[in-house]
């Protein structure tokens, strides 16, 4: 198990001085405060919340006490797949074909992730 903060710490150590970005869906606005060390995550990377065209491209608002202040919002096209759904399908032994690019599916399979 690797927490986001640990992954970002590893990347920052491997590439000192690199500017890191963490892309996330709008659901992060309600859960991020419960992540492991959200303040450190914000120190290591710019948090970018993707907003979907179905929402009019208008960013949801971050709670006033959002760790590290409001994130950056980035309008994007609607994608009807979520990382939560991909992980759940893998845990249940179901295919993720069509949910992620073949190269990503191959990497996940080779590493045995989310089983």
C-alpha positions as CSV (number, residue, x, y, z in Angstrom):
1,X,0.0,0.0,0.0
2,X,1.3,3.4,-0.9
3,X,-0.4,6.6,0.1
4,X,-0.5,9.6,-2.3
5,X,1.8,11.6,0.1
6,X,4.4,8.8,0.0
7,X,4.3,8.6,-3.8
8,X,4.7,12.3,-4.2
9,X,7.5,12.3,-1.7
10,X,9.3,9.6,-3.7
11,X,8.8,11.6,-7.0
12,X,10.0,14.8,-5.4
13,X,13.1,13.0,-4.1
14,X,13.8,11.4,-7.5
15,X,13.3,14.6,-9.5
16,X,14.3,17.5,-7.2
17,X,13.0,20.8,-8.4
18,X,10.4,19.3,-10.7
19,X,6.9,20.9,-10.4
20,X,4.5,18.1,-9.6
21,X,0.7,18.2,-10.3
22,X,-1.9,15.9,-8.7
23,X,-5.0,15.6,-11.0
24,X,-8.2,14.6,-9.2
25,X,-11.9,14.5,-9.8
26,X,-14.3,16.9,-8.0
27,X,-15.1,14.2,-5.4
28,X,-11.7,15.1,-3.8
29,X,-13.3,18.3,-2.5
30,X,-15.3,16.3,0.1
31,X,-12.7,13.7,1.0
32,X,-9.3,15.4,0.7
33,X,-9.2,16.5,4.4
34,X,-9.3,12.8,5.4
35,X,-6.4,11.8,3.2
36,X,-3.1,11.0,4.8
37,X,-1.2,14.3,5.4
38,X,-3.1,16.6,3.0
39,X,-1.0,19.6,3.9
40,X,2.2,17.8,2.9
41,X,0.5,16.7,-0.4
42,X,-0.3,20.4,-1.1
43,X,3.3,21.3,-0.3
44,X,4.6,18.6,-2.7
45,X,2.2,19.1,-5.6
46,X,-0.2,21.5,-7.1
47,X,-3.7,20.0,-6.6
48,X,-5.7,20.3,-9.8
49,X,-9.4,19.4,-9.7
50,X,-10.9,18.4,-13.0
51,X,-14.4,19.8,-13.7
52,X,-16.5,18.2,-16.3
53,X,-18.4,19.9,-19.1
54,X,-21.6,18.2,-17.8
55,X,-21.2,20.5,-14.8
56,X,-21.0,23.4,-17.3
57,X,-17.2,23.5,-16.7
58,X,-18.0,25.5,-13.6
59,X,-15.8,24.4,-10.7
60,X,-17.5,23.2,-7.5
61,X,-16.4,25.3,-4.6
62,X,-13.9,23.9,-2.1
63,X,-15.0,24.0,1.5
64,X,-13.6,27.1,3.3
65,X,-11.3,25.0,5.5
66,X,-9.9,23.0,2.5
67,X,-6.4,22.0,3.4
68,X,-3.9,24.4,1.8
69,X,-6.6,26.7,0.4
70,X,-8.6,26.3,-2.7
71,X,-7.2,24.0,-5.4
72,X,-6.7,24.9,-9.0
73,X,-9.7,24.0,-11.2
74,X,-9.4,22.7,-14.8
75,X,-12.4,22.2,-17.1
76,X,-12.2,19.0,-19.1
77,X,-14.5,16.9,-21.2
78,X,-16.7,14.4,-19.5
79,X,-15.2,10.9,-19.0
80,X,-17.6,8.3,-17.7
81,X,-15.0,6.4,-15.7
82,X,-13.5,6.9,-12.3
83,X,-10.5,5.5,-10.6
84,X,-12.8,4.1,-7.9
85,X,-14.7,2.1,-10.5
86,X,-11.5,0.8,-12.1
87,X,-10.1,-0.4,-8.7
88,X,-13.5,-2.0,-7.8
89,X,-13.6,-3.9,-11.1
90,X,-10.1,-5.2,-10.6
91,X,-10.7,-6.2,-7.0
92,X,-13.8,-8.1,-8.3
93,X,-11.7,-9.8,-11.0
94,X,-13.6,-8.0,-13.8
95,X,-12.1,-6.6,-17.0
96,X,-11.0,-3.0,-17.3
97,X,-10.8,-3.1,-21.1
98,X,-12.1,0.1,-22.5
99,X,-11.8,1.8,-19.1
100,X,-8.1,2.6,-19.4
101,X,-5.5,2.5,-22.3
102,X,-4.1,-0.9,-23.0
103,X,-0.6,0.2,-21.8
104,X,-2.1,1.2,-18.4
105,X,-4.0,-2.1,-18.1
106,X,-0.8,-4.0,-18.9
107,X,1.1,-2.1,-16.3
108,X,-1.6,-2.7,-13.7
109,X,-1.7,-6.4,-14.6
110,X,2.1,-6.9,-14.5
111,X,2.3,-5.2,-11.1
112,X,-0.7,-7.0,-9.7
113,X,-2.3,-3.7,-8.6
114,X,-5.7,-3.4,-6.9
115,X,-6.3,-7.2,-6.5
